[in-house]
Amino acid sequence: AELGVLVCFGGLGLDAVSAILPEIPGVTWIFAPPMPRLPRKDCLFVEDVAFPSLLAGAECVLTKPGYGSFAEIMMAGSRAVWLPRVPFPEAPLLEADVTEPSRIRAKSATAGDVSSAISAVLSRPRPRARVQDDRERIADLVVELGNLRP
């Protein structure tokens, strides 16, 4: 069975992304705008699919440490590998909150390190989604406020 790994670097993109993507048997690299199309047999370019749907369908995400990327990954319960990102001072703080056995940082932006990290993450269970549904909490607050009235 083919495993889809979503490549997501947002508006910043990634120069020479093809050079860091290893050929891993059974893995298809999934790209969507604004990422470039890569003319490789192991790459798939998807248009007109909402990002949350791409996340839900991917086995893993290859990304950068960014607020939006990490928030979406955590909410979806996605496995993730990210590349080192400098000079962004917020990166270590973001990484500390997301790091767990199925979400790790690649040692470097090389095909070998990306391959090792992807293989490690794919061998681990998918994390729990962090979907925030506050309806019950809000209902409890309304009841509690109603009980405070004389």
N, C-alpha and C positions, 0 to 999 in steps of 0.2 A: 504494500500500500504506500502511495506517495504521501509525504508529510509536507504541508505548506508552511513556509517560514515567511512571514510578512516583513518586508524591508521598509523601514519607516524612519526617514530623517527629516521630515517636514520641509519647511521652506528653505532651510539651510542646505538641504541636499548633501551630497557627499561626492567629492571629486574622485574620479576613477573607482567608483563603487565595484565595478566588475573585478578589479584586482584583489579585493579583499574577500570576495565570495568564493569559498571553496566549492568544488564539485563534491557533493556528499551523496552517495547512492541512496535513492529513495526520498531525497529532499528536492522540492520545487521552491524556488525563491519567488515570492509574490510581490509585485510592484503595483503602485497606483499613483496617480498624479498627486503631488508635483514631482515624484521620482521619475527618472528617465527610463525609457524602454531599453532593455539590454538584448542584443541579438544572440542569446544563448539558448540551447535546448532545455536547460533546467530553469529558465526564467519565464514567468507568466505576468503579463501586464493586464490589469483589471481596471476598467473604467466604469463609472456610473454605479458604484456600489458604496454604500455608506461606510465610513471608517469603522463604526462599532460592529457592523456585520463582517467586515474583513477580519477584525480582531477575533470575533466569535468563531470564525471558521478556520483560523490559523492555529497550528500546533505551537507556534513560538513566534516571537517578534524580535527582529534585530533592529536596534534603534540607538538613540543617543539619550543621555540623561537630560530630560526636559520636563518642565511642569506638566504640560499637556499630555505628552507621551506617557509619562509615568502614571498620571491620574487615570487615563483611559485603560492602561494595562492592568492596574490594580482593580479598577471597577469591573473589568471583564474577567478577571481571574486568569490572565494569560501568563504563560511562561515567557521569559524575556532574557535576551543577552544584549548588553549595550557596550558601546565602544568608549574608550577613555575620551574625555572631552575637556580640553583646556583652551583658553584660560577662563572658564566659567566658574566663578567662585562658589556658586550655589550647587554645583555638581556633587561634591562630597556629601552635602546634607541630603540631597535628593536620593543619592545612592544608598545612604545609611538606612533610610526609611523603607526602601524597596527590596534590598538584598535579602534573599532567603535561598534555600537550596534550588528552587526552580526559577530563580531570577538572579543572574550574576553578571558581573562585568568581565568582558574579555580582557586578557592581559595586555593585548595591543591590537591595533587595527591591521593585522596580517591574516592571510587566509588560514594559516596553521592555527593561530590562536582562536580565530572565529570558529573554525571547525571543532576544536576541542571544547569550546564553551557550548556550542550548539548541541554537540553529542551529549555532554554532561546534562544539560537542561532537559533534553528530550527523554532522557532515561529516568527522570523524576516525575512524580505526580503533578498534575496541574494544580496551582494554588486555588484557594477559595476566592470567589468573586467578592468584592466589597461594594455591593450595591446598597446604596443608602435609600431606604424607604422610611420616611418620617411620619407617615400617616398615623400609625399606632401611637407613637410618642406624642404627636399633636393632639390626638383624641384624649389621651391620658391627661395631658395638661388642661384641656378644656374641662374635663370632668373634675379635676383637682381644683381648678379655679371656681367652678360651680359649687363645690362643696365648701369653699371658704366664705361664701356669702351667708349673711345672717338669716 
